[in-house]
Amino acid sequence: MPERKTWWRNFTGAGGPISLDLYGGARTGHAVARIDGKGRVTVAVRLDPGPPAGGGSGH
């Protein structure tokens, strides 16, 4: 129920920076949230190039 959640609202409009804890370490990038006419929210994330922050190998 997107209308009850608030975190994704930080990424509306032009979006904003994001940090994700993925297997292999933290990754940074840029996220943009869009809400469609039916109230469904999609958050697209473009990860920055390079190895994960903290030097994780991903293995």
N, C-alpha and C positions, 0 to 999 in steps of 0.2 A: 504494500500500500504506500506508494511514493509520497502521497500528500501528508503522511504521518512521519516520514523520515526527513531529516534536514541536512545531512552531510553532503548530499549531492548538489545542494543549492550553492555551495562554495565554488562550483565549477560551471555555473551557467554563464551565458554571454560569451566572452572571449576565453573562458576557462581559467585555469590556474595551475601552479606547480603542485606536484604530487610526489609522495614517496611511498613505495610499496615494498613490503617484506615478502620477497619471493624466494623460492628454493634457490639457494646459492648466495643469498644476501639481499641487502636493500638495493632498490633501483629507484632512480628519480626519473621524472618525466613531466608531461603536460597533459591535463585531463580537461575535457569539454563535455558538459552535460546538456542533453536536449530532452525536452518533453514534447510528446506528440499530442495530437488532438484528442486522443482517448486517455490522456493522463499517464501514459507509459513513459518511463525515464530510461534513457540510454546514456551511458558514460563511456566515451571513447578515450583511450589512453595511448599517447605516443611516448615510448620510452626513450630516454637519452641514450646515445651510443656509448659504447665502452663497457668495461667490466662492472659488475655490481660494486656499489660502495662497500668498503670494508675488505676488499680483496678476495671475496669468495670465488671459488673456482667453478661452482655450479655442479660439483660432483659430490 
